[in-house]
Structures are given as structure tokens and as C-alpha cells.
Amino acid sequence: MIQNYLKDNCNRILGWTAQVGGREYAYDKHGRILGSYLSSTNSSFDTCGRLLGNGNLLSFLVMRSAATGDSSRR
């Protein structure tokens, strides 16, 4: 499992992404899953399986979670 941590300018962890098999997942700072990216289709999904868009949008999910202060599954 490859993990990439996303940090703010004070070096605090906002969340991370982890690659597992052919899928990559985004986690908030508490370890809750925010969404996933499937490289074979170049598509990002939220935790409910809804398509967010094309490309890897996982860092967007982590930043949005950090900005709003929650990681609710919408």
C-alpha cells in the first residue's frame, strides 16, 4: 500500500491517499474514507459510489473535507 499525505503549511496532516490494487482511496485526518479513484476508467467516485468526474479528484476531496471541518458522506 502506497500512502501520500496531504499537509497544510504548518505541517499538519489533512488527510492522505492510499493505493490498493488498481484503486486509490482518499482518507480524512481521522481515517474515514472520502472517495476513490479507478485508474482503468480514469474516474473518481464519492463514498456512495456516485461519479464525481474524470481524473483523480482525491486531493480535492481531502481539501474539501479539511476546509469544511467534516467528512460526512453526502
CNS distance restraints for C-alpha pairs under 8 A (distance, minus, plus):
assign (resid   1 and name CA) (resid  18 and name CA) 6.31 0.50 0.50
assign (resid   1 and name CA) (resid  19 and name CA) 5.60 0.50 0.50
assign (resid   1 and name CA) (resid  20 and name CA) 5.63 0.50 0.50
assign (resid   2 and name CA) (resid  18 and name CA) 5.37 0.50 0.50
assign (resid   2 and name CA) (resid  19 and name CA) 5.31 0.50 0.50
assign (resid   2 and name CA) (resid  20 and name CA) 7.55 0.50 0.50
assign (resid   3 and name CA) (resid  16 and name CA) 6.60 0.50 0.50
assign (resid   3 and name CA) (resid  17 and name CA) 5.56 0.50 0.50
assign (resid   3 and name CA) (resid  18 and name CA) 4.37 0.50 0.50
assign (resid   3 and name CA) (resid  19 and name CA) 6.73 0.50 0.50
assign (resid   4 and name CA) (resid  16 and name CA) 5.43 0.50 0.50
assign (resid   4 and name CA) (resid  17 and name CA) 5.27 0.50 0.50
assign (resid   4 and name CA) (resid  18 and name CA) 6.51 0.50 0.50
assign (resid   5 and name CA) (resid  13 and name CA) 6.67 0.50 0.50
assign (resid   5 and name CA) (resid  14 and name CA) 7.68 0.50 0.50
assign (resid   5 and name CA) (resid  15 and name CA) 6.08 0.50 0.50
assign (resid   5 and name CA) (resid  16 and name CA) 4.25 0.50 0.50
assign (resid   5 and name CA) (resid  17 and name CA) 6.59 0.50 0.50
assign (resid   6 and name CA) (resid  13 and name CA) 5.94 0.50 0.50
assign (resid   6 and name CA) (resid  14 and name CA) 5.61 0.50 0.50
assign (resid   6 and name CA) (resid  15 and name CA) 5.46 0.50 0.50
assign (resid   6 and name CA) (resid  16 and name CA) 5.47 0.50 0.50
assign (resid   6 and name CA) (resid  59 and name CA) 7.69 0.50 0.50
assign (resid   6 and name CA) (resid  62 and name CA) 7.84 0.50 0.50
assign (resid   7 and name CA) (resid  11 and name CA) 5.33 0.50 0.50
assign (resid   7 and name CA) (resid  12 and name CA) 5.22 0.50 0.50
assign (resid   7 and name CA) (resid  13 and name CA) 4.42 0.50 0.50
assign (resid   7 and name CA) (resid  14 and name CA) 5.27 0.50 0.50
assign (resid   7 and name CA) (resid  15 and name CA) 7.25 0.50 0.50
assign (resid   8 and name CA) (resid  12 and name CA) 5.51 0.50 0.50
assign (resid   8 and name CA) (resid  13 and name CA) 6.71 0.50 0.50
assign (resid   8 and name CA) (resid  14 and name CA) 6.70 0.50 0.50
assign (resid  13 and name CA) (resid  29 and name CA) 6.30 0.50 0.50
assign (resid  14 and name CA) (resid  28 and name CA) 6.40 0.50 0.50
assign (resid  14 and name CA) (resid  29 and name CA) 5.14 0.50 0.50
assign (resid  14 and name CA) (resid  62 and name CA) 6.81 0.50 0.50
assign (resid  14 and name CA) (resid  63 and name CA) 7.25 0.50 0.50
assign (resid  14 and name CA) (resid  66 and name CA) 5.98 0.50 0.50
assign (resid  15 and name CA) (resid  26 and name CA) 7.40 0.50 0.50
assign (resid  15 and name CA) (resid  27 and name CA) 5.43 0.50 0.50
assign (resid  15 and name CA) (resid  28 and name CA) 4.23 0.50 0.50
assign (resid  15 and name CA) (resid  29 and name CA) 4.35 0.50 0.50
assign (resid  15 and name CA) (resid  30 and name CA) 7.71 0.50 0.50
assign (resid  15 and name CA) (resid  31 and name CA) 7.57 0.50 0.50
assign (resid  15 and name CA) (resid  62 and name CA) 5.78 0.50 0.50
assign (resid  15 and name CA) (resid  66 and name CA) 7.95 0.50 0.50
assign (resid  16 and name CA) (resid  26 and name CA) 5.89 0.50 0.50
assign (resid  16 and name CA) (resid  27 and name CA) 5.33 0.50 0.50
assign (resid  16 and name CA) (resid  28 and name CA) 6.64 0.50 0.50
assign (resid  16 and name CA) (resid  29 and name CA) 7.42 0.50 0.50
assign (resid  16 and name CA) (resid  62 and name CA) 7.31 0.50 0.50
assign (resid  17 and name CA) (resid  24 and name CA) 6.72 0.50 0.50
assign (resid  17 and name CA) (resid  25 and name CA) 5.43 0.50 0.50
assign (resid  17 and name CA) (resid  26 and name CA) 4.41 0.50 0.50
assign (resid  17 and name CA) (resid  27 and name CA) 6.10 0.50 0.50
assign (resid  17 and name CA) (resid  58 and name CA) 7.20 0.50 0.50
assign (resid  17 and name CA) (resid  59 and name CA) 7.75 0.50 0.50
assign (resid  18 and name CA) (resid  24 and name CA) 5.56 0.50 0.50
assign (resid  18 and name CA) (resid  25 and name CA) 5.33 0.50 0.50
assign (resid  18 and name CA) (resid  26 and name CA) 6.63 0.50 0.50
assign (resid  19 and name CA) (resid  23 and name CA) 5.94 0.50 0.50
assign (resid  19 and name CA) (resid  24 and name CA) 4.16 0.50 0.50
assign (resid  19 and name CA) (resid  25 and name CA) 6.34 0.50 0.50
assign (resid  20 and name CA) (resid  24 and name CA) 5.92 0.50 0.50
assign (resid  20 and name CA) (resid  25 and name CA) 7.65 0.50 0.50
assign (resid  22 and name CA) (resid  38 and name CA) 6.62 0.50 0.50
assign (resid  22 and name CA) (resid  39 and name CA) 6.61 0.50 0.50
assign (resid  22 and name CA) (resid  40 and name CA) 7.53 0.50 0.50
assign (resid  23 and name CA) (resid  36 and name CA) 6.77 0.50 0.50
assign (resid  23 and name CA) (resid  37 and name CA) 5.76 0.50 0.50
assign (resid  23 and name CA) (resid  38 and name CA) 4.90 0.50 0.50
assign (resid  23 and name CA) (resid  39 and name CA) 6.58 0.50 0.50
assign (resid  24 and name CA) (resid  36 and name CA) 5.50 0.50 0.50
assign (resid  24 and name CA) (resid  37 and name CA) 5.08 0.50 0.50
assign (resid  24 and name CA) (resid  38 and name CA) 6.62 0.50 0.50
assign (resid  24 and name CA) (resid  39 and name CA) 7.98 0.50 0.50
assign (resid  25 and name CA) (resid  33 and name CA) 6.90 0.50 0.50
assign (resid  25 and name CA) (resid  34 and name CA) 7.45 0.50 0.50
assign (resid  25 and name CA) (resid  35 and name CA) 5.83 0.50 0.50
assign (resid  25 and name CA) (resid  36 and name CA) 4.30 0.50 0.50
assign (resid  25 and name CA) (resid  37 and name CA) 6.38 0.50 0.50
assign (resid  25 and name CA) (resid  58 and name CA) 7.26 0.50 0.50
assign (resid  26 and name CA) (resid  33 and name CA) 5.80 0.50 0.50
assign (resid  26 and name CA) (resid  34 and name CA) 5.32 0.50 0.50
assign (resid  26 and name CA) (resid  35 and name CA) 5.43 0.50 0.50
assign (resid  26 and name CA) (resid  36 and name CA) 6.10 0.50 0.50
assign (resid  26 and name CA) (resid  58 and name CA) 5.51 0.50 0.50
assign (resid  26 and name CA) (resid  59 and name CA) 7.37 0.50 0.50
assign (resid  26 and name CA) (resid  61 and name CA) 7.19 0.50 0.50
assign (resid  26 and name CA) (resid  62 and name CA) 6.67 0.50 0.50
assign (resid  27 and name CA) (resid  31 and name CA) 5.26 0.50 0.50
assign (resid  27 and name CA) (resid  32 and name CA) 5.23 0.50 0.50
assign (resid  27 and name CA) (resid  33 and name CA) 4.48 0.50 0.50
assign (resid  27 and name CA) (resid  34 and name CA) 5.40 0.50 0.50
assign (resid  27 and name CA) (resid  35 and name CA) 7.57 0.50 0.50
assign (resid  27 and name CA) (resid  62 and name CA) 6.81 0.50 0.50
assign (resid  28 and name CA) (resid  32 and name CA) 5.49 0.50 0.50
assign (resid  28 and name CA) (resid  33 and name CA) 6.65 0.50 0.50
assign (resid  28 and name CA) (resid  34 and name CA) 6.65 0.50 0.50
assign (resid  28 and name CA) (resid  62 and name CA) 5.91 0.50 0.50
assign (resid  28 and name CA) (resid  65 and name CA) 6.78 0.50 0.50
assign (resid  28 and name CA) (resid  66 and name CA) 7.52 0.50 0.50
assign (resid  28 and name CA) (resid  71 and name CA) 6.75 0.50 0.50
assign (resid  32 and name CA) (resid  71 and name CA) 7.35 0.50 0.50
assign (resid  33 and name CA) (resid  47 and name CA) 6.91 0.50 0.50
assign (resid  34 and name CA) (resid  46 and name CA) 6.30 0.50 0.50
assign (resid  34 and name CA) (resid  47 and name CA) 5.75 0.50 0.50
assign (resid  34 and name CA) (resid  61 and name CA) 6.47 0.50 0.50
assign (resid  34 and name CA) (resid  62 and name CA) 7.23 0.50 0.50
assign (resid  34 and name CA) (resid  71 and name CA) 6.72 0.50 0.50
assign (resid  34 and name CA) (resid  73 and name CA) 7.33 0.50 0.50
assign (resid  35 and name CA) (resid  44 and name CA) 7.31 0.50 0.50
assign (resid  35 and name CA) (resid  45 and name CA) 5.52 0.50 0.50
assign (resid  35 and name CA) (resid  46 and name CA) 4.15 0.50 0.50
assign (resid  35 and name CA) (resid  47 and name CA) 4.78 0.50 0.50
assign (resid  35 and name CA) (resid  58 and name CA) 6.81 0.50 0.50
assign (resid  35 and name CA) (resid  61 and name CA) 7.25 0.50 0.50
assign (resid  36 and name CA) (resid  44 and name CA) 5.70 0.50 0.50
assign (resid  36 and name CA) (resid  45 and name CA) 5.27 0.50 0.50
assign (resid  36 and name CA) (resid  46 and name CA) 6.44 0.50 0.50
assign (resid  36 and name CA) (resid  47 and name CA) 7.38 0.50 0.50
assign (resid  36 and name CA) (resid  58 and name CA) 6.81 0.50 0.50
assign (resid  37 and name CA) (resid  42 and name CA) 7.18 0.50 0.50
assign (resid  37 and name CA) (resid  43 and name CA) 5.76 0.50 0.50
assign (resid  37 and name CA) (resid  44 and name CA) 4.30 0.50 0.50
assign (resid  37 and name CA) (resid  45 and name CA) 6.26 0.50 0.50
assign (resid  37 and name CA) (resid  55 and name CA) 7.84 0.50 0.50
assign (resid  37 and name CA) (resid  56 and name CA) 5.91 0.50 0.50
assign (resid  37 and name CA) (resid  57 and name CA) 7.44 0.50 0.50
assign (resid  37 and name CA) (resid  58 and name CA) 6.98 0.50 0.50
assign (resid  38 and name CA) (resid  42 and name CA) 5.79 0.50 0.50
assign (resid  38 and name CA) (resid  43 and name CA) 5.54 0.50 0.50
assign (resid  38 and name CA) (resid  44 and name CA) 6.42 0.50 0.50
assign (resid  39 and name CA) (resid  43 and name CA) 6.82 0.50 0.50
assign (resid  42 and name CA) (resid  54 and name CA) 5.72 0.50 0.50
assign (resid  42 and name CA) (resid  55 and name CA) 5.05 0.50 0.50
assign (resid  42 and name CA) (resid  56 and name CA) 6.96 0.50 0.50
assign (resid  43 and name CA) (resid  51 and name CA) 7.05 0.50 0.50
assign (resid  43 and name CA) (resid  52 and name CA) 7.48 0.50 0.50
assign (resid  43 and name CA) (resid  53 and name CA) 5.89 0.50 0.50
assign (resid  43 and name CA) (resid  54 and name CA) 4.51 0.50 0.50
assign (resid  43 and name CA) (resid  55 and name CA) 5.38 0.50 0.50
assign (resid  43 and name CA) (resid  56 and name CA) 6.73 0.50 0.50
assign (resid  44 and name CA) (resid  51 and name CA) 5.99 0.50 0.50
assign (resid  44 and name CA) (resid  52 and name CA) 5.39 0.50 0.50
assign (resid  44 and name CA) (resid  53 and name CA) 5.65 0.50 0.50
assign (resid  44 and name CA) (resid  54 and name CA) 6.24 0.50 0.50
assign (resid  44 and name CA) (resid  55 and name CA) 6.43 0.50 0.50
assign (resid  44 and name CA) (resid  56 and name CA) 5.89 0.50 0.50
assign (resid  44 and name CA) (resid  57 and name CA) 5.98 0.50 0.50
assign (resid  44 and name CA) (resid  58 and name CA) 7.26 0.50 0.50
assign (resid  45 and name CA) (resid  49 and name CA) 5.36 0.50 0.50
assign (resid  45 and name CA) (resid  50 and name CA) 5.28 0.50 0.50
assign (resid  45 and name CA) (resid  51 and name CA) 4.54 0.50 0.50
assign (resid  45 and name CA) (resid  52 and name CA) 5.16 0.50 0.50
assign (resid  45 and name CA) (resid  53 and name CA) 7.46 0.50 0.50
assign (resid  46 and name CA) (resid  50 and name CA) 5.52 0.50 0.50
assign (resid  46 and name CA) (resid  51 and name CA) 6.73 0.50 0.50
assign (resid  46 and name CA) (resid  52 and name CA) 6.52 0.50 0.50
assign (resid  46 and name CA) (resid  73 and name CA) 7.86 0.50 0.50
assign (resid  47 and name CA) (resid  73 and name CA) 6.29 0.50 0.50
assign (resid  48 and name CA) (resid  73 and name CA) 7.25 0.50 0.50
assign (resid  48 and name CA) (resid  74 and name CA) 7.66 0.50 0.50
assign (resid  52 and name CA) (resid  57 and name CA) 7.75 0.50 0.50
assign (resid  53 and name CA) (resid  57 and name CA) 7.50 0.50 0.50
assign (resid  57 and name CA) (resid  61 and name CA) 6.63 0.50 0.50
assign (resid  58 and name CA) (resid  62 and name CA) 6.44 0.50 0.50
assign (resid  59 and name CA) (resid  63 and name CA) 6.12 0.50 0.50
assign (resid  60 and name CA) (resid  64 and name CA) 5.97 0.50 0.50
assign (resid  61 and name CA) (resid  65 and name CA) 6.09 0.50 0.50
assign (resid  62 and name CA) (resid  66 and name CA) 6.22 0.50 0.50
assign (resid  63 and name CA) (resid  67 and name CA) 6.05 0.50 0.50
assign (resid  64 and name CA) (resid  68 and name CA) 6.09 0.50 0.50
assign (resid  65 and name CA) (resid  69 and name CA) 5.81 0.50 0.50
assign (resid  65 and name CA) (resid  70 and name CA) 5.38 0.50 0.50
assign (resid  65 and name CA) (resid  71 and name CA) 5.19 0.50 0.50
assign (resid  66 and name CA) (resid  70 and name CA) 6.85 0.50 0.50
